[in-house]
Structure formats: structure tokens, C-alpha cells
Amino acid sequence: MPEVLTPQKSDHGWIIAMTPEMAREAGVAEGSFLVLYLREGQVSAEILPPVTEETKQGVRESIDKFKDAFAEMKRLGD
């Protein structure tokens, strides 16, 4: 049975991790994402590239820098 793709809903559309086969067919990097937009009976799509190592490192640094603030927000809740 083919792999089942489970889209994740965002505020603007549905995000699907592209399979390696999808990426090859589209001529994009493996690890890319497909974003589907539904508006007024129409479907449009956008391909987002995979996250770079530089971006991942920046996120890790931000998490480390603001870990106390994140812990306080988690303690306080919504």
C-alpha cells in the first residue's frame, strides 16, 4: 500500500511533507514541503524548500537564549 500523507493544518493552508518520489518528480530538494491553499472552490499549491542547517542552528540558539522565558510561559499556561 502506498505511503499515506497526513496534511497538517496551518492558518493559511495544509502542509504535506513531500515524499522523495514527489520531490524528484517536481525537481526540488528532498525534504521539501507542499502547501495546499483552498479558496472559493479553487486549489493552489506552493512548494517550500527544506529547512537549512543555518536556520535550524538559529532556532536552537534562540531556544537556548530564551529558555527561561519559555519555561515561565509554559508554567503560566495559555
C-alpha atoms as one frame of an Amber mdcrd trajectory, in Angstrom:
protein
   0.000   0.000   0.000   1.374   3.460  -0.839   2.567   5.711   1.948  -0.272
   7.785   3.423   0.364  11.527   3.555  -1.201  13.292   6.515  -1.502  17.043
   5.950  -1.048  19.408   8.878  -3.440  22.363   9.009  -1.911  25.822   9.333
  -3.556  29.241   9.409  -3.131  29.531   5.644  -3.405  26.026   4.232  -2.441
  22.385   4.597   1.196  21.342   4.783   2.332  17.991   3.418   5.877  16.637
   3.664   6.787  15.613   0.127   7.933  12.046  -0.396  11.286  11.556  -2.155
   9.357  10.457  -5.257   7.252  13.641  -5.220  10.388  15.783  -4.823  12.120
  14.034  -7.744   9.041  14.415  -9.952   8.820  18.139  -9.117  12.583  18.650
  -9.488  13.000  20.011  -5.954  15.153  19.046  -2.969  14.165  16.070  -0.859
  12.673  17.244   2.432  10.595  19.943   0.714   7.017  20.646   1.744   3.878
  21.091  -0.321   1.398  23.702   0.913  -2.160  23.482  -0.413  -4.432  26.518
  -0.352  -8.208  26.191  -0.762 -10.128  29.337  -1.680 -13.513  29.805  -3.292
 -13.621  26.368  -4.907 -10.037  26.613  -6.181  -6.906  24.748  -5.131  -3.438
  26.246  -5.439  -0.129  24.956  -4.157   3.321  26.163  -3.215   6.499  24.163
  -2.657   8.645  25.204   0.295  12.292  24.099   0.440  13.610  22.089   3.378
  14.848  23.966   6.413  18.551  24.802   6.170  21.092  23.806   8.812  21.744
  27.518   9.381  18.068  28.078  10.234  17.984  25.024  12.498  21.065  26.297
  14.340  19.473  29.747  14.733  16.371  28.179  16.249  18.480  26.103  18.651
  20.352  29.250  19.736  17.078  31.144  20.277  15.666  28.288  22.327  18.790
  28.269  24.469  18.863  32.069  24.821  15.190  32.327  25.842  14.826  29.018
  27.720  13.938  30.769  30.990  11.234  32.843  29.293   9.852  29.731  27.569
   9.791  27.864  30.884   7.866  30.751  32.502   5.350  30.870  29.647   4.857
  27.118  29.954   4.395  27.467  33.733   1.798  30.232  33.268  -0.081  28.359
  30.518  -2.398  29.923  27.942
